[in-house]
């Protein structure tokens, strides 16, 4: 299960959440509003090494190579 970063558009707070799937809806623990995935921060490959050209958003990423 991945630990992902989220930000709440309602209250503006950032938090980490352990989710079963990347697409699962997440609620803000502070105000209860729907949170949005935050693609900030450093990304790592499955080997644990930093990936230089990854935005963390697989929809717009050119691939983890």
Predicted model as a PDB file, atoms N, CA, C, CB and O in Angstrom, pLDDT in the B-factor column:
MODEL        1                                                                  
ATOM      1  N   UNK A   1       0.845  -1.172   0.000  1.00 73.00           N  
ATOM      2  CA  UNK A   1       0.000   0.000   0.000  1.00 73.00           C  
ATOM      3  C   UNK A   1       0.896   1.242   0.000  1.00 73.00           C  
ATOM      4  CB  UNK A   1      -0.964  -0.006   1.223  1.00 73.00           C  
ATOM      5  O   UNK A   1       1.785   1.375   0.841  1.00 73.00           O  
ATOM      6  N   UNK A   2       0.651   2.147  -0.953  1.00 82.00           N  
ATOM      7  CA  UNK A   2       1.496   3.332  -1.044  1.00 82.00           C  
ATOM      8  C   UNK A   2       1.113   4.429  -0.044  1.00 82.00           C  
ATOM      9  CB  UNK A   2       1.434   3.884  -2.441  1.00 82.00           C  
ATOM     10  O   UNK A   2      -0.057   4.600   0.300  1.00 82.00           O  
ATOM     11  N   UNK A   3       2.120   5.154   0.404  1.00 85.00           N  
ATOM     12  CA  UNK A   3       1.932   6.335   1.229  1.00 85.00           C  
ATOM     13  C   UNK A   3       2.028   7.527   0.289  1.00 85.00           C  
ATOM     14  CB  UNK A   3       2.993   6.417   2.401  1.00 85.00           C  
ATOM     15  O   UNK A   3       3.093   7.788  -0.271  1.00 85.00           O  
ATOM     16  N   UNK A   4       0.926   8.256   0.108  1.00 88.00           N  
ATOM     17  CA  UNK A   4       0.867   9.338  -0.865  1.00 88.00           C  
ATOM     18  C   UNK A   4       0.637  10.676  -0.178  1.00 88.00           C  
ATOM     19  CB  UNK A   4      -0.233   9.075  -1.888  1.00 88.00           C  
ATOM     20  O   UNK A   4       0.108  10.739   0.932  1.00 88.00           O  
ATOM     21  N   UNK A   5       1.045  11.747  -0.861  1.00 91.00           N  
ATOM     22  CA  UNK A   5       0.852  13.100  -0.347  1.00 91.00           C  
ATOM     23  C   UNK A   5      -0.425  13.688  -0.930  1.00 91.00           C  
ATOM     24  CB  UNK A   5       2.067  13.998  -0.681  1.00 91.00           C  
ATOM     25  O   UNK A   5      -0.723  13.508  -2.110  1.00 91.00           O  
ATOM     26  N   UNK A   6      -1.171  14.389  -0.090  1.00 94.00           N  
ATOM     27  CA  UNK A   6      -2.419  15.019  -0.499  1.00 94.00           C  
ATOM     28  C   UNK A   6      -2.453  16.455   0.018  1.00 94.00           C  
ATOM     29  CB  UNK A   6      -3.642  14.217   0.022  1.00 94.00           C  
ATOM     30  O   UNK A   6      -1.755  16.811   0.967  1.00 94.00           O  
ATOM     31  N   UNK A   7      -3.281  17.263  -0.629  1.00 95.00           N  
ATOM     32  CA  UNK A   7      -3.538  18.627  -0.184  1.00 95.00           C  
ATOM     33  C   UNK A   7      -5.048  18.856  -0.267  1.00 95.00           C  
ATOM     34  CB  UNK A   7      -2.742  19.682  -1.050  1.00 95.00           C  
ATOM     35  O   UNK A   7      -5.707  18.405  -1.204  1.00 95.00           O  
ATOM     36  N   UNK A   8      -5.576  19.560   0.722  1.00 96.00           N  
ATOM     37  CA  UNK A   8      -7.003  19.844   0.762  1.00 96.00           C  
ATOM     38  C   UNK A   8      -7.251  21.209   0.133  1.00 96.00           C  
ATOM     39  CB  UNK A   8      -7.545  19.796   2.219  1.00 96.00           C  
ATOM     40  O   UNK A   8      -6.648  22.203   0.540  1.00 96.00           O  
ATOM     41  N   UNK A   9      -8.134  21.258  -0.854  1.00 93.00           N  
ATOM     42  CA  UNK A   9      -8.462  22.533  -1.496  1.00 93.00           C  
ATOM     43  C   UNK A   9      -9.359  23.382  -0.599  1.00 93.00           C  
ATOM     44  CB  UNK A   9      -9.148  22.291  -2.851  1.00 93.00           C  
ATOM     45  O   UNK A   9      -9.423  24.600  -0.768  1.00 93.00           O  
ATOM     46  N   UNK A  10     -10.045  22.764   0.341  1.00 97.00           N  
ATOM     47  CA  UNK A  10     -10.946  23.489   1.230  1.00 97.00           C  
ATOM     48  C   UNK A  10     -10.179  24.258   2.313  1.00 97.00           C  
ATOM     49  CB  UNK A  10     -11.932  22.519   1.877  1.00 97.00           C  
ATOM     50  O   UNK A  10     -10.397  25.457   2.490  1.00 97.00           O  
ATOM     51  N   UNK A  11      -9.283  23.574   3.040  1.00 97.00           N  
ATOM     52  CA  UNK A  11      -8.560  24.221   4.144  1.00 97.00           C  
ATOM     53  C   UNK A  11      -7.096  24.481   3.827  1.00 97.00           C  
ATOM     54  CB  UNK A  11      -8.655  23.372   5.386  1.00 97.00           C  
ATOM     55  O   UNK A  11      -6.427  25.208   4.562  1.00 97.00           O  
ATOM     56  N   UNK A  12      -6.577  23.891   2.727  1.00 95.00           N  
ATOM     57  CA  UNK A  12      -5.204  24.145   2.300  1.00 95.00           C  
ATOM     58  C   UNK A  12      -4.135  23.345   3.014  1.00 95.00           C  
ATOM     59  CB  UNK A  12      -4.909  25.559   2.470  1.00 95.00           C  
ATOM     60  O   UNK A  12      -2.949  23.552   2.761  1.00 95.00           O  
ATOM     61  N   UNK A  13      -4.514  22.443   3.892  1.00 96.00           N  
ATOM     62  CA  UNK A  13      -3.519  21.658   4.638  1.00 96.00           C  
ATOM     63  C   UNK A  13      -3.023  20.482   3.817  1.00 96.00           C  
ATOM     64  CB  UNK A  13      -4.108  21.157   5.960  1.00 96.00           C  
ATOM     65  O   UNK A  13      -3.767  19.900   3.027  1.00 96.00           O  
ATOM     66  N   UNK A  14      -1.752  20.137   4.015  1.00 94.00           N  
ATOM     67  CA  UNK A  14      -1.121  18.989   3.354  1.00 94.00           C  
ATOM     68  C   UNK A  14      -0.993  17.855   4.352  1.00 94.00           C  
ATOM     69  CB  UNK A  14       0.273  19.365   2.771  1.00 94.00           C  
ATOM     70  O   UNK A  14      -0.822  18.088   5.548  1.00 94.00           O  
ATOM     71  N   UNK A  15      -1.077  16.630   3.860  1.00 94.00           N  
ATOM     72  CA  UNK A  15      -0.940  15.464   4.726  1.00 94.00           C  
ATOM     73  C   UNK A  15      -0.579  14.240   3.894  1.00 94.00           C  
ATOM     74  CB  UNK A  15      -2.241  15.214   5.521  1.00 94.00           C  
ATOM     75  O   UNK A  15      -0.755  14.232   2.675  1.00 94.00           O  
ATOM     76  N   UNK A  16      -0.077  13.216   4.558  1.00 92.00           N  
ATOM     77  CA  UNK A  16       0.243  11.937   3.931  1.00 92.00           C  
ATOM     78  C   UNK A  16      -0.847  10.941   4.290  1.00 92.00           C  
ATOM     79  CB  UNK A  16       1.646  11.418   4.379  1.00 92.00           C  
ATOM     80  O   UNK A  16      -1.397  10.978   5.390  1.00 92.00           O  
ATOM     81  N   UNK A  17      -1.152  10.058   3.359  1.00 93.00           N  
ATOM     82  CA  UNK A  17      -2.213   9.059   3.589  1.00 93.00           C  
ATOM     83  C   UNK A  17      -1.783   7.721   3.007  1.00 93.00           C  
ATOM     84  CB  UNK A  17      -3.565   9.517   2.957  1.00 93.00           C  
ATOM     85  O   UNK A  17      -1.285   7.661   1.883  1.00 93.00           O  
ATOM     86  N   UNK A  18      -1.971   6.662   3.755  1.00 91.00           N  
ATOM     87  CA  UNK A  18      -1.707   5.307   3.303  1.00 91.00           C  
ATOM     88  C   UNK A  18      -2.967   4.806   2.619  1.00 91.00           C  
ATOM     89  CB  UNK A  18      -1.283   4.370   4.488  1.00 91.00           C  
ATOM     90  O   UNK A  18      -4.013   4.695   3.259  1.00 91.00           O  
ATOM     91  N   UNK A  19      -2.886   4.499   1.315  1.00 90.00           N  
ATOM     92  CA  UNK A  19      -4.067   4.091   0.551  1.00 90.00           C  
ATOM     93  C   UNK A  19      -3.862   2.715  -0.073  1.00 90.00           C  
ATOM     94  CB  UNK A  19      -4.385   5.124  -0.541  1.00 90.00           C  
ATOM     95  O   UNK A  19      -2.727   2.290  -0.289  1.00 90.00           O  
ATOM     96  N   UNK A  20      -4.960   2.021  -0.361  1.00 89.00           N  
ATOM     97  CA  UNK A  20      -4.863   0.716  -1.019  1.00 89.00           C  
ATOM     98  C   UNK A  20      -4.573   0.880  -2.505  1.00 89.00           C  
ATOM     99  CB  UNK A  20      -6.157  -0.087  -0.820  1.00 89.00           C  
ATOM    100  O   UNK A  20      -3.774   0.133  -3.071  1.00 89.00           O  
ATOM    101  N   UNK A  21      -5.225   1.860  -3.140  1.00 84.00           N  
ATOM    102  CA  UNK A  21      -5.054   2.114  -4.570  1.00 84.00           C  
ATOM    103  C   UNK A  21      -4.836   3.599  -4.799  1.00 84.00           C  
ATOM    104  CB  UNK A  21      -6.278   1.613  -5.374  1.00 84.00           C  
ATOM    105  O   UNK A  21      -5.338   4.431  -4.043  1.00 84.00           O  
ATOM    106  N   UNK A  22      -4.088   3.929  -5.842  1.00 81.00           N  
ATOM    107  CA  UNK A  22      -3.789   5.327  -6.158  1.00 81.00           C  
ATOM    108  C   UNK A  22      -5.047   6.147  -6.426  1.00 81.00           C  
ATOM    109  CB  UNK A  22      -2.872   5.401  -7.359  1.00 81.00           C  
ATOM    110  O   UNK A  22      -5.065   7.344  -6.141  1.00 81.00           O  
ATOM    111  N   UNK A  23      -6.086   5.539  -6.961  1.00 84.00           N  
ATOM    112  CA  UNK A  23      -7.292   6.262  -7.334  1.00 84.00           C  
ATOM    113  C   UNK A  23      -8.359   6.348  -6.250  1.00 84.00           C  
ATOM    114  CB  UNK A  23      -7.874   5.633  -8.521  1.00 84.00           C  
ATOM    115  O   UNK A  23      -9.416   6.936  -6.476  1.00 84.00           O  
ATOM    116  N   UNK A  24      -8.103   5.773  -5.082  1.00 88.00           N  
ATOM    117  CA  UNK A  24      -9.094   5.810  -4.006  1.00 88.00           C  
ATOM    118  C   UNK A  24      -9.341   7.244  -3.542  1.00 88.00           C  
ATOM    119  CB  UNK A  24      -8.636   4.942  -2.823  1.00 88.00           C  
ATOM    120  O   UNK A  24      -8.389   8.010  -3.392  1.00 88.00           O  
ATOM    121  N   UNK A  25     -10.597   7.621  -3.313  1.00 93.00           N  
ATOM    122  CA  UNK A  25     -10.869   8.965  -2.794  1.00 93.00           C  
ATOM    123  C   UNK A  25     -10.361   9.098  -1.362  1.00 93.00           C  
ATOM    124  CB  UNK A  25     -12.380   9.275  -2.854  1.00 93.00           C  
ATOM    125  O   UNK A  25     -10.453   8.160  -0.570  1.00 93.00           O  
ATOM    126  N   UNK A  26      -9.822  10.273  -1.039  1.00 95.00           N  
ATOM    127  CA  UNK A  26      -9.263  10.522   0.286  1.00 95.00           C  
ATOM    128  C   UNK A  26      -9.894  11.786   0.859  1.00 95.00           C  
ATOM    129  CB  UNK A  26      -7.711  10.655   0.225  1.00 95.00           C  
ATOM    130  O   UNK A  26     -10.012  12.801   0.172  1.00 95.00           O  
ATOM    131  N   UNK A  27     -10.298  11.710   2.123  1.00 96.00           N  
ATOM    132  CA  UNK A  27     -10.856  12.871   2.811  1.00 96.00           C  
ATOM    133  C   UNK A  27      -9.791  13.519   3.676  1.00 96.00           C  
ATOM    134  CB  UNK A  27     -12.073  12.471   3.663  1.00 96.00           C  
ATOM    135  O   UNK A  27      -8.929  12.836   4.229  1.00 96.00           O  
ATOM    136  N   UNK A  28      -9.853  14.831   3.792  1.00 97.00           N  
ATOM    137  CA  UNK A  28      -8.939  15.594   4.635  1.00 97.00           C  
ATOM    138  C   UNK A  28      -9.199  15.241   6.103  1.00 97.00           C  
ATOM    139  CB  UNK A  28      -9.104  17.128   4.392  1.00 97.00           C  
ATOM    140  O   UNK A  28     -10.347  15.290   6.545  1.00 97.00           O  
ATOM    141  N   UNK A  29      -8.157  14.886   6.869  1.00 96.00           N  
ATOM    142  CA  UNK A  29      -8.369  14.553   8.279  1.00 96.00           C  
ATOM    143  C   UNK A  29      -8.677  15.783   9.138  1.00 96.00           C  
ATOM    144  CB  UNK A  29      -7.147  13.845   8.827  1.00 96.00           C  
ATOM    145  O   UNK A  29      -9.116  15.642  10.279  1.00 96.00           O  
ATOM    146  N   UNK A  30      -8.451  16.980   8.604  1.00 97.00           N  
ATOM    147  CA  UNK A  30      -8.667  18.208   9.357  1.00 97.00           C  
ATOM    148  C   UNK A  30     -10.087  18.750   9.208  1.00 97.00           C  
ATOM    149  CB  UNK A  30      -7.676  19.255   8.918  1.00 97.00           C  
ATOM    150  O   UNK A  30     -10.692  19.181  10.189  1.00 97.00           O  
ATOM    151  N   UNK A  31     -10.629  18.730   7.972  1.00 97.00           N  
ATOM    152  CA  UNK A  31     -11.952  19.322   7.756  1.00 97.00           C  
ATOM    153  C   UNK A  31     -12.956  18.360   7.126  1.00 97.00           C  
ATOM    154  CB  UNK A  31     -11.823  20.538   6.886  1.00 97.00           C  
ATOM    155  O   UNK A  31     -14.146  18.671   7.077  1.00 97.00           O  
ATOM    156  N   UNK A  32     -12.507  17.197   6.643  1.00 96.00           N  
ATOM    157  CA  UNK A  32     -13.410  16.196   6.085  1.00 96.00           C  
ATOM    158  C   UNK A  32     -13.754  16.378   4.618  1.00 96.00           C  
ATOM    159  CB  UNK A  32     -14.653  16.190   6.858  1.00 96.00           C  
ATOM    160  O   UNK A  32     -14.507  15.579   4.060  1.00 96.00           O  
ATOM    161  N   UNK A  33     -13.213  17.423   3.976  1.00 97.00           N  
ATOM    162  CA  UNK A  33     -13.478  17.654   2.546  1.00 97.00           C  
ATOM    163  C   UNK A  33     -12.647  16.695   1.694  1.00 97.00           C  
ATOM    164  CB  UNK A  33     -13.164  19.127   2.159  1.00 97.00           C  
ATOM    165  O   UNK A  33     -11.678  16.103   2.170  1.00 97.00           O  
ATOM    166  N   UNK A  34     -13.036  16.553   0.445  1.00 96.00           N  
ATOM    167  CA  UNK A  34     -12.281  15.701  -0.478  1.00 96.00           C  
ATOM    168  C   UNK A  34     -10.908  16.316  -0.729  1.00 96.00           C  
ATOM    169  CB  UNK A  34     -13.050  15.511  -1.818  1.00 96.00           C  
ATOM    170  O   UNK A  34     -10.797  17.511  -1.003  1.00 96.00           O  
ATOM    171  N   UNK A  35      -9.873  15.502  -0.636  1.00 96.00           N  
ATOM    172  CA  UNK A  35      -8.502  15.963  -0.845  1.00 96.00           C  
ATOM    173  C   UNK A  35      -8.030  15.584  -2.241  1.00 96.00           C  
ATOM    174  CB  UNK A  35      -7.556  15.372   0.221  1.00 96.00           C  
ATOM    175  O   UNK A  35      -8.566  14.669  -2.867  1.00 96.00           O  
ATOM    176  N   UNK A  36      -7.027  16.296  -2.715  1.00 94.00           N  
ATOM    177  CA  UNK A  36      -6.474  16.065  -4.042  1.00 94.00           C  
ATOM    178  C   UNK A  36      -5.027  15.614  -3.901  1.00 94.00           C  
ATOM    179  CB  UNK A  36      -6.575  17.342  -4.922  1.00 94.00           C  
ATOM    180  O   UNK A  36      -4.290  16.121  -3.056  1.00 94.00           O  
ATOM    181  N   UNK A  37      -4.631  14.674  -4.719  1.00 92.00           N  
ATOM    182  CA  UNK A  37      -3.257  14.161  -4.706  1.00 92.00           C  
ATOM    183  C   UNK A  37      -2.287  15.287  -5.005  1.00 92.00           C  
ATOM    184  CB  UNK A  37      -3.082  13.015  -5.729  1.00 92.00           C  
ATOM    185  O   UNK A  37      -2.517  16.088  -5.911  1.00 92.00           O  
ATOM    186  N   UNK A  38      -1.211  15.350  -4.250  1.00 89.00           N  
ATOM    187  CA  UNK A  38      -0.180  16.367  -4.408  1.00 89.00           C  
ATOM    188  C   UNK A  38       1.035  15.706  -5.060  1.00 89.00           C  
ATOM    189  CB  UNK A  38       0.197  17.023  -3.028  1.00 89.00           C  
ATOM    190  O   UNK A  38       1.571  14.731  -4.534  1.00 89.00           O  
ATOM    191  N   UNK A  39       1.461  16.230  -6.188  1.00 81.00           N  
ATOM    192  CA  UNK A  39       2.598  15.665  -6.903  1.00 81.00           C  
ATOM    193  C   UNK A  39       3.866  16.457  -6.623  1.00 81.00           C  
ATOM    194  CB  UNK A  39       2.320  15.629  -8.403  1.00 81.00           C  
ATOM    195  O   UNK A  39       4.700  16.647  -7.508  1.00 81.00           O  
ATOM    196  N   UNK A  40       4.002  16.913  -5.394  1.00 76.00           N  
ATOM    197  CA  UNK A  40       5.213  17.611  -4.992  1.00 76.00           C  
ATOM    198  C   UNK A  40       6.074  16.623  -4.203  1.00 76.00           C  
ATOM    199  CB  UNK A  40       4.885  18.897  -4.143  1.00 76.00           C  
ATOM    200  O   UNK A  40       5.584  15.581  -3.769  1.00 76.00           O  
ATOM    201  N   UNK A  41       7.292  16.934  -4.028  1.00 66.00           N  
ATOM    202  CA  UNK A  41       8.172  16.039  -3.296  1.00 66.00           C  
ATOM    203  C   UNK A  41       8.959  15.145  -4.224  1.00 66.00           C  
ATOM    204  CB  UNK A  41       7.381  15.202  -2.330  1.00 66.00           C  
ATOM    205  O   UNK A  41       8.710  15.121  -5.430  1.00 66.00           O  
ATOM    206  N   UNK A  42       9.881  14.429  -3.689  1.00 62.00           N  
ATOM    207  CA  UNK A  42      10.789  13.599  -4.471  1.00 62.00           C  
ATOM    208  C   UNK A  42      10.184  12.225  -4.745  1.00 62.00           C  
ATOM    209  CB  UNK A  42      12.126  13.450  -3.746  1.00 62.00           C  
ATOM    210  O   UNK A  42       9.576  11.619  -3.863  1.00 62.00           O  
ATOM    211  N   UNK A  43      10.354  11.742  -5.970  1.00 59.00           N  
ATOM    212  CA  UNK A  43       9.858  10.427  -6.358  1.00 59.00           C  
ATOM    213  C   UNK A  43      11.018   9.427  -6.348  1.00 59.00           C  
ATOM    214  CB  UNK A  43       9.182  10.480  -7.762  1.00 59.00           C  
ATOM    215  O   UNK A  43      12.163   9.787  -6.620  1.00 59.00           O  
ATOM    216  N   UNK A  44      10.708   8.177  -6.035  1.00 56.00           N  
ATOM    217  CA  UNK A  44      11.705   7.118  -6.017  1.00 56.00           C  
ATOM    218  C   UNK A  44      11.222   5.956  -6.870  1.00 56.00           C  
ATOM    219  CB  UNK A  44      11.993   6.654  -4.573  1.00 56.00           C  
ATOM    220  O   UNK A  44      10.022   5.702  -6.973  1.00 56.00           O  
ATOM    221  N   UNK A  45      12.168   5.256  -7.479  1.00 56.00           N  
ATOM    222  CA  UNK A  45      11.829   4.081  -8.275  1.00 56.00           C  
ATOM    223  C   UNK A  45      11.641   2.888  -7.350  1.00 56.00           C  
ATOM    224  CB  UNK A  45      12.927   3.788  -9.334  1.00 56.00           C  
ATOM    225  O   UNK A  45      11.816   3.006  -6.137  1.00 56.00           O  
ATOM    226  N   UNK A  46      11.292   1.764  -7.904  1.00 61.00           N  
ATOM    227  CA  UNK A  46      11.102   0.559  -7.095  1.00 61.00           C  
ATOM    228  C   UNK A  46      12.403   0.071  -6.475  1.00 61.00           C  
ATOM    229  CB  UNK A  46      10.497  -0.544  -7.938  1.00 61.00           C  
ATOM    230  O   UNK A  46      12.379  -0.750  -5.557  1.00 61.00           O  
ATOM    231  N   UNK A  47      13.548   0.569  -6.967  1.00 65.00           N  
ATOM    232  CA  UNK A  47      14.841   0.197  -6.401  1.00 65.00           C  
ATOM    233  C   UNK A  47      15.210   1.099  -5.232  1.00 65.00           C  
ATOM    234  CB  UNK A  47      15.925   0.258  -7.471  1.00 65.00           C  
ATOM    235  O   UNK A  47      16.193   0.838  -4.538  1.00 65.00           O  
ATOM    236  N   UNK A  48      14.422   2.173  -5.000  1.00 61.00           N  
ATOM    237  CA  UNK A  48      14.701   3.084  -3.902  1.00 61.00           C  
ATOM    238  C   UNK A  48      15.576   4.258  -4.294  1.00 61.00           C  
ATOM    239  CB  UNK A  48      15.346   2.342  -2.794  1.00 61.00           C  
ATOM    240  O   UNK A  48      15.870   5.116  -3.461  1.00 61.00           O  
ATOM    241  N   UNK A  49      15.998   4.308  -5.556  1.00 63.00           N  
ATOM    242  CA  UNK A  49      16.852   5.394  -6.024  1.00 63.00           C  
ATOM    243  C   UNK A  49      15.987   6.521  -6.575  1.00 63.00           C  
ATOM    244  CB  UNK A  49      17.845   4.891  -7.100  1.00 63.00           C  
ATOM    245  O   UNK A  49      14.947   6.254  -7.177  1.00 63.00           O  
ATOM    246  N   UNK A  50      16.396   7.787  -6.382  1.00 60.00           N  
ATOM    247  CA  UNK A  50      15.612   8.897  -6.934  1.00 60.00           C  
ATOM    248  C   UNK A  50      15.501   8.811  -8.451  1.00 60.00           C  
ATOM    249  CB  UNK A  50      16.237  10.232  -6.540  1.00 60.00           C  
ATOM    250  O   UNK A  50      16.453   8.425  -9.130  1.00 60.00           O  
ATOM    251  N   UNK A  51      14.334   9.171  -8.977  1.00 58.00           N  
ATOM    252  CA  UNK A  51      14.096   9.188 -10.417  1.00 58.00           C  
ATOM    253  C   UNK A  51      14.171  10.641 -10.865  1.00 58.00           C  
ATOM    254  CB  UNK A  51      12.706   8.537 -10.792  1.00 58.00           C  
ATOM    255  O   UNK A  51      13.420  11.480 -10.367  1.00 58.00           O  
ATOM    256  N   UNK A  52      15.066  10.947 -11.795  1.00 60.00           N  
ATOM    257  CA  UNK A  52      15.328  12.327 -12.173  1.00 60.00           C  
ATOM    258  C   UNK A  52      14.249  12.960 -13.028  1.00 60.00           C  
ATOM    259  CB  UNK A  52      16.608  12.400 -12.889  1.00 60.00           C  
ATOM    260  O   UNK A  52      14.027  14.166 -12.921  1.00 60.00           O  
ATOM    261  N   UNK A  53      13.570  12.198 -13.872  1.00 60.00           N  
ATOM    262  CA  UNK A  53      12.614  12.773 -14.813  1.00 60.00           C  
ATOM    263  C   UNK A  53      11.183  12.353 -14.529  1.00 60.00           C  
ATOM    264  CB  UNK A  53      12.979  12.383 -16.216  1.00 60.00           C  
ATOM    265  O   UNK A  53      10.387  12.214 -15.458  1.00 60.00           O  
ATOM    266  N   UNK A  54      10.845  12.150 -13.286  1.00 58.00           N  
ATOM    267  CA  UNK A  54       9.491  11.718 -12.959  1.00 58.00           C  
ATOM    268  C   UNK A  54       8.768  12.809 -12.191  1.00 58.00           C  
ATOM    269  CB  UNK A  54       9.514  10.415 -12.146  1.00 58.00           C  
ATOM    270  O   UNK A  54       9.267  13.310 -11.183  1.00 58.00           O  
ATOM    271  N   UNK A  55       7.599  13.170 -12.671  1.00 59.00           N  
ATOM    272  CA  UNK A  55       6.778  14.178 -12.004  1.00 59.00           C  
ATOM    273  C   UNK A  55       5.945  13.547 -10.891  1.00 59.00           C  
ATOM    274  CB  UNK A  55       5.862  14.882 -13.019  1.00 59.00           C  
ATOM    275  O   UNK A  55       5.408  14.259 -10.042  1.00 59.00           O  
ATOM    276  N   UNK A  56       5.835  12.223 -10.887  1.00 61.00           N  
ATOM    277  CA  UNK A  56       4.999  11.526  -9.928  1.00 61.00           C  
ATOM    278  C   UNK A  56       3.564  11.369 -10.410  1.00 61.00           C  
ATOM    279  CB  UNK A  56       5.017  12.253  -8.616  1.00 61.00           C  
ATOM    280  O   UNK A  56       2.774  10.644  -9.804  1.00 61.00           O  
ATOM    281  N   UNK A  57       3.234  12.036 -11.483  1.00 65.00           N  
ATOM    282  CA  UNK A  57       1.901  11.933 -12.058  1.00 65.00           C  
ATOM    283  C   UNK A  57       2.000  11.045 -13.290  1.00 65.00           C  
ATOM    284  CB  UNK A  57       1.313  13.344 -12.413  1.00 65.00           C  
ATOM    285  O   UNK A  57       2.423  11.503 -14.352  1.00 65.00           O  
ATOM    286  N   UNK A  58       1.620   9.802 -13.161  1.00 66.00           N  
ATOM    287  CA  UNK A  58       1.776   8.824 -14.250  1.00 66.00           C  
ATOM    288  C   UNK A  58       0.996   9.203 -15.506  1.00 66.00           C  
ATOM    289  CB  UNK A  58       1.329   7.455 -13.779  1.00 66.00           C  
ATOM    290  O   UNK A  58       1.334   8.747 -16.598  1.00 66.00           O  
ATOM    291  N   UNK A  59      -0.046  10.033 -15.371  1.00 67.00           N  
ATOM    292  CA  UNK A  59      -0.824  10.460 -16.520  1.00 67.00           C  
ATOM    293  C   UNK A  59      -0.022  11.377 -17.444  1.00 67.00           C  
ATOM    294  CB  UNK A  59      -2.085  11.162 -16.058  1.00 67.00           C  
ATOM    295  O   UNK A  59      -0.266  11.408 -18.650  1.00 67.00           O  
ATOM    296  N   UNK A  60       0.928  12.119 -16.886  1.00 65.00           N  
ATOM    297  CA  UNK A  60       1.713  13.066 -17.681  1.00 65.00           C  
ATOM    298  C   UNK A  60       3.177  12.686 -17.783  1.00 65.00           C  
ATOM    299  CB  UNK A  60       1.599  14.440 -17.096  1.00 65.00           C  
ATOM    300  O   UNK A  60       3.946  13.359 -18.470  1.00 65.00           O  
ATOM    301  N   UNK A  61       3.569  11.624 -17.113  1.00 63.00           N  
ATOM    302  CA  UNK A  61       4.980  11.215 -17.081  1.00 63.00           C  
ATOM    303  C   UNK A  61       5.378  10.473 -18.349  1.00 63.00           C  
ATOM    304  CB  UNK A  61       5.251  10.334 -15.863  1.00 63.00           C  
ATOM    305  O   UNK A  61       4.574   9.745 -18.931  1.00 63.00           O  
ATOM    306  N   UNK A  62       6.622  10.662 -18.771  1.00 60.00           N  
ATOM    307  CA  UNK A  62       7.138   9.976 -19.941  1.00 60.00           C  
ATOM    308  C   UNK A  62       7.628   8.574 -19.649  1.00 60.00           C  
ATOM    309  CB  UNK A  62       8.239  10.767 -20.538  1.00 60.00           C  
ATOM    310  O   UNK A  62       8.074   7.872 -20.557  1.00 60.00           O  
ATOM    311  N   UNK A  63       7.556   8.164 -18.421  1.00 56.00           N  
ATOM    312  CA  UNK A  63       7.977   6.826 -18.049  1.00 56.00           C  
ATOM    313  C   UNK A  63       9.139   6.851 -17.069  1.00 56.00           C  
ATOM    314  CB  UNK A  63       8.358   6.042 -19.278  1.00 56.00           C  
ATOM    315  O   UNK A  63       9.953   7.774 -17.086  1.00 56.00           O  
ATOM    316  N   UNK A  64       9.212   5.871 -16.244  1.00 55.00           N  
ATOM    317  CA  UNK A  64      10.294   5.773 -15.254  1.00 55.00           C  
ATOM    318  C   UNK A  64      11.413   4.932 -15.840  1.00 55.00           C  
ATOM    319  CB  UNK A  64       9.785   5.157 -13.908  1.00 55.00           C  
ATOM    320  O   UNK A  64      11.372   3.702 -15.808  1.00 55.00           O  
ATOM    321  N   UNK A  65      12.377   5.592 -16.357  1.00 48.00           N  
ATOM    322  CA  UNK A  65      13.494   4.885 -16.994  1.00 48.00           C  
ATOM    323  C   UNK A  65      14.804   5.327 -16.420  1.00 48.00           C  
ATOM    324  CB  UNK A  65      13.494   5.104 -18.495  1.00 48.00           C  
ATOM    325  O   UNK A  65      15.856   4.839 -16.834  1.00 48.00           O  
TER     326      UNK A  65                                                      
ENDMDL                                                                          
END                                                                             
